[in-house]
Amino acid sequence: MPRSDFLSTTETARSLRLAKHTLENMRCAGHGPAYYKLGGRVFYHRDDLQRWLAQARRRTTWAYK
């Protein structure tokens, strides 16, 4: 079976090494990666995760202005 480009919340949390609840909280607060809601279920596209991760990348702990 071919690999899907869409991941469930559980699969996404596992791949990001986050608790599922943490990812759900981030989604509700608008801080998490973009997602799709299909048939009442939430899915994350691999490309959206890569973009979100790239934006989260930091080189210092200093606040960005």
C-alpha positions in Angstrom: 0.0 0.0 0.0 1.5 3.4 -0.9 2.4 5.9 1.8 -0.2 8.5 2.3 0.7 12.2 2.3 -1.9 12.7 5.0 -1.3 11.9 8.7 -3.8 11.5 11.5 -3.4 13.5 14.7 -1.9 10.5 16.4 0.6 9.9 13.6 1.5 13.6 13.4 2.1 13.8 17.2 4.2 10.7 17.1 6.3 12.1 14.2 6.8 15.4 16.0 7.5 13.7 19.3 4.6 15.6 20.9 1.8 14.3 23.0 -1.4 14.0 21.0 -3.1 16.4 23.5 -0.3 19.0 23.0 -0.9 18.9 19.2 -4.7 19.3 19.8 -4.1 22.2 22.1 -1.8 23.9 19.6 -4.5 23.4 16.9 -7.2 25.0 19.0 -4.9 27.9 19.9 -3.9 28.4 16.3 -0.2 27.7 16.9 0.1 24.3 15.3 0.6 23.3 11.7 -2.1 23.7 9.1 -4.6 20.9 9.0 -7.6 19.5 7.0 -10.9 18.5 8.5 -12.4 15.7 6.4 -15.5 13.8 7.5 -15.2 15.1 11.0 -11.6 13.9 11.3 -8.4 16.0 11.4 -5.5 15.3 9.0 -2.1 16.9 8.5 -0.4 17.0 5.1 3.3 16.1 5.2 4.2 19.3 3.1 2.4 21.5 5.6 4.3 19.9 8.5 7.6 20.6 6.7 6.7 24.3 6.2 5.6 24.7 9.8 8.8 23.1 11.1 10.9 25.4 8.8 9.1 28.4 10.3 9.7 27.1 13.8 13.4 26.8 13.3 15.6 29.0 15.5 19.3 29.7 15.9 19.1 31.5 19.2 16.9 31.7 22.3 16.7 35.5 22.0 13.3 36.8 21.0 12.8 37.7 17.3 11.6 41.2 16.5 
